[in-house]
Amino acid sequence: MNHNDSKVYVLSGYAKCSTANSEKYKEGNQHSIGLLTTDENYQENITQLEAFVRGFGWDSISFCMVEEVDDINALTNDVLISSFIRAKENGQSLVVNDLPIAV
């Protein structure tokens, strides 16, 4: 994967909890997610990025929107700021909304 030093790509979407023993999430519930990555070729590497998300106990992954963030000062949410820092350090970071999506 190529890593761009200046940008973090935020892939927003949805995923379903597939881990029965999760203390925080109920298996089968769908949640909104954000995957932050420094991979400028995220479109070509989507299979590896989805595998990263599945590794945390999520499936039925669907990304709907991508934003580019190159300045941490543009972020106002503490969770996104810490995830931005993790993505810069590790290449990617996952954020999950604690509340399930009600349909």
C-alpha positions as CSV (number, residue, x, y, z in Angstrom):
1,M,0.0,0.0,0.0
2,N,1.2,3.5,-0.8
3,H,1.1,5.9,2.1
4,N,0.7,9.6,1.5
5,D,2.5,11.7,4.3
6,S,0.1,14.6,4.0
7,K,-3.4,13.2,3.6
8,V,-5.7,10.9,5.5
9,Y,-8.7,9.5,3.6
10,V,-11.8,9.0,5.6
11,L,-14.0,6.2,4.2
12,S,-17.5,6.5,5.7
13,G,-20.1,3.8,5.6
14,Y,-21.8,0.9,7.4
15,A,-21.0,-2.5,8.8
16,K,-22.7,-5.3,10.7
17,C,-21.4,-6.6,13.9
18,S,-20.4,-10.3,13.4
19,T,-18.9,-11.0,16.8
20,A,-21.1,-12.7,19.3
21,N,-18.9,-12.1,22.3
22,S,-18.5,-8.3,21.8
23,E,-19.2,-6.5,25.1
24,K,-20.0,-3.2,23.4
25,Y,-21.9,-4.2,20.2
26,K,-24.8,-6.7,19.6
27,E,-24.2,-9.3,16.9
28,G,-26.2,-8.5,13.8
29,N,-26.6,-4.8,14.6
30,Q,-25.5,-2.4,11.9
31,H,-23.4,0.6,12.8
32,S,-22.0,3.5,10.9
33,I,-18.2,3.3,10.6
34,G,-15.3,5.5,9.5
35,L,-12.1,4.0,8.2
36,L,-9.2,6.5,8.2
37,T,-6.3,5.5,6.0
38,T,-3.1,7.0,4.6
39,D,-3.4,4.7,1.6
40,E,-3.8,7.0,-1.4
41,N,-4.6,3.9,-3.5
42,Y,-7.5,3.0,-1.2
43,Q,-9.7,2.2,-4.2
44,E,-7.3,-0.4,-5.6
45,N,-6.7,-1.8,-2.0
46,I,-10.3,-1.9,-0.8
47,T,-10.1,-5.7,-0.3
48,Q,-7.2,-5.2,2.2
49,L,-9.0,-2.3,3.9
50,E,-12.2,-4.4,4.3
51,A,-10.1,-7.2,5.7
52,F,-8.8,-4.8,8.3
53,V,-12.4,-3.9,9.3
54,R,-13.4,-7.6,9.4
55,G,-10.5,-8.2,11.8
56,F,-12.3,-6.2,14.3
57,G,-15.5,-8.3,14.1
58,W,-17.5,-6.5,11.3
59,D,-18.9,-7.8,8.0
60,S,-21.4,-6.6,5.4
61,I,-19.1,-3.6,5.0
62,S,-20.3,-0.8,2.7
63,F,-18.4,2.5,2.1
64,C,-20.5,5.3,0.8
65,M,-18.4,8.4,1.0
66,V,-14.7,9.4,1.0
67,E,-13.2,12.6,2.3
68,E,-9.6,13.8,2.3
69,V,-8.3,15.4,5.4
70,D,-4.8,17.0,5.3
71,D,-5.0,19.2,8.4
72,I,-5.8,17.8,11.8
73,N,-7.0,21.3,12.8
74,A,-10.0,20.8,10.5
75,L,-11.3,18.1,12.8
76,T,-13.4,19.2,15.9
77,N,-14.4,15.8,17.2
78,D,-12.0,14.2,19.8
79,V,-12.7,10.7,18.5
80,L,-11.8,11.6,15.0
81,I,-8.7,13.5,16.1
82,S,-7.4,10.5,18.0
83,S,-8.3,8.2,15.0
84,F,-6.5,10.7,12.6
85,I,-3.4,10.4,14.8
86,R,-3.6,6.6,14.9
87,A,-4.0,6.5,11.1
88,K,-0.9,8.7,10.7
89,E,1.1,6.3,13.0
90,N,-0.3,3.0,11.8
91,G,-1.6,3.6,8.3
92,Q,-5.2,3.1,9.2
93,S,-7.7,3.4,12.0
94,L,-11.3,2.4,12.5
95,V,-14.1,4.4,14.2
96,V,-17.5,2.8,15.0
97,N,-20.5,4.7,16.1
98,D,-21.6,3.1,19.4
99,L,-25.3,3.4,18.6
100,P,-26.7,0.9,16.1
101,I,-28.6,2.1,13.1
102,A,-32.4,1.7,13.5
103,V,-34.3,0.9,10.4
